[in-house]
Amino acid sequence: MLKRDPNSHKGDNGKVMVIGGSSLYHGAPILCALGAQSSGVDLIFPFLPPRHIEAAKTYSLNFILHAFREEELGLSDVDLILEWSEKVDVVAIGSGLDSTPKTVKALKRLFSELKRPVVIDGGALIDSPSFPAISVLTPHRGEFKRMTGEDATPETVQKWAAFYKTTIVCKGPQDIIANKETIAINETGNAFMTVGGTGDVLAGFIAGLMAQKMTPVEAAETATNILGVCAENLIELQANLTAYELIKRIPQMMLQQL
């Protein structure tokens, strides 16, 4: 387990903001927030479309929920998000977002003004002139090619991580984790992880570990490994899995792996 100061107080062991959701995807940001919660952070602040707030309440009594002004992220939400971001350690953004022109404008302003480390997934994986100073991009193979025009290999992932000045976690049968200095490969997991939501869980899990003082690469290596082992263990017990089932196994696996 991650070590804690016995004299610490609520909030000292990690605070994560989750920004996501759209009219089509309500589950993705909830899974991301639960992924952060499963890492052991103290507080989670989801920012969601208004229609998803009630659903989110049913999944955790600990979420501190905020609604977008409208049903998709827009420029009118940016000031409040920036204000609340000052209260957290890490921001996870993109799970379930729809990359409409309105949302892309909001994302570009957020990326230019956010001062906290950011984990970027899903609909927030846009062509941005710059990302926050500490950023982790978590594309799957298709998203990586859409962003870069190249197939994902250890060499190309590292090249684009250096170009974007980020850490990239390229998800696939083998997860490729790279920044400009290092490359790591995670080989845990199985084909059952193609079910919807596993990437959202991973983004939240990485954000939660970063909020507890892991470096981006350490958090990415740890999260991909543990989530993969969770999937392997579940398939020894049942014929398939869901992202929500993976979340429930993370704390037990952290006890064994950390």
Secondary structure, DSSP 8 states (H G I E B T S, - for coil): -----TT--TTTT-EEEEE---SS-SHHHHHHHHHHHHTT-SEEEEEE-GGGHHHHHTT-SSB--EE-SSSS--HHHHHHHHHHHTT-SEEEE-TT----HHHHHHHHHHHHH--S-EEE-GGG----S---SSEEE--BHHHHHHHHSS---HHHHHHHHHHHTSEEEEBSSSEEEE-SS-EEEE----GGGGSTTHHHHHHHHHHHHHHTT--HHHHHHHHHHHHHHHHHHHHTTSS---HHHHHHHHHHHHHHH-
